[in-house]
Amino acid sequence: MDLESLKKAIVTNVYHIDSSKKIALHKHNTMDEIFYCVAGSGYGVLENSETALSVGEAFIVKAGEMHSLRTDDYLIVASFLVPNLREEN
């Protein structure tokens, strides 16, 4: 994948999650996902573990891993979906 194609393939989002929001475990088969905590605190959730998130910390999920986010208060994250190119190397 050339640099311009890679730039166009990256997807960015910002999510505001409060304690009442339930996000089902899900996966992205061809994209890694990086969550960067902008405000609040919460947890990056995998099938068998959780990673605490606070401002300035990141939670990285590899393509194909079931994942979610949760919080006991509120959490604002920037999300980056990045093509997984490991098989192209």
N, C-alpha and C positions, 0 to 999 in steps of 0.2 A: 504494500500500500504506500503510495507516495504521500508526501507531507501535506499537500493540499487536500487530498482525499481523507486523510486522517483528521485534519482540522474540521472538515465538514461532517465527519461521522461522530464526533464527540457531542453528547447531549448534556445540557446543563439545566438544572432546576433548582428552585428554592422551596423547601417544605416547612410549614408551621404545623407542628403536631402538639395537641394538648392531651391531657390525661384521659379524656373520653374517647379519643380516636384509637381504633384498633386496626392495625395494618397487618394483613395476613402474610404469612411466610410466602415468599415467591422467589423466582430466580430469573436471571437473564443468561441465556445459553451462550451468547457470543460476546457479551460485554462485561468487563469488570466495573464495579461501582465504588466510588469514593464518596463518603459522607464527611463533610467538614462542619463541625458545630460552630455556629455563628452566635447563638444566644441560648440561654437556658441550659438544661442538662437532661440526660436521658441515657438510653442504652441502645447499642447496636446489637441485634439479636441474630444468632445463628441457630440451627436446629438443636444443638446441644450446649450452647454457651451464650453468655452476654458479655459485652464490653462496655464499661462505663464511658460516657461521653460528656465532656464539659467544654466550655468555650476554648477554642484554639486546638481541639483534638480532632483526630480523624479516625474513621472506621472504614476499612477497606474490605471489599467483598469480591472474591474471584468469580469469574464466569462459572455458572452452573451451581453455585452455592445458594441454598435456601437462606433467605434473610428477611429481616424486618427491622423496624425501629419502635421504641416505646419510651414513654416518659411518665413520671409520677406528677409532673407539674406542666412544663411546656418545653419545647425543643424546637429550635430553628436551625435547619441544616441546609447547606449548599450541597447539591448532588451532582456528580459528574459520571456519566456513563461513557466508558472508554473502550473501544474495540480491543478485544483480546487477540493479540497477534502472535502469541507463542507458537502456534502451529505453522506460521509463515517463516520462522527462522530456520 
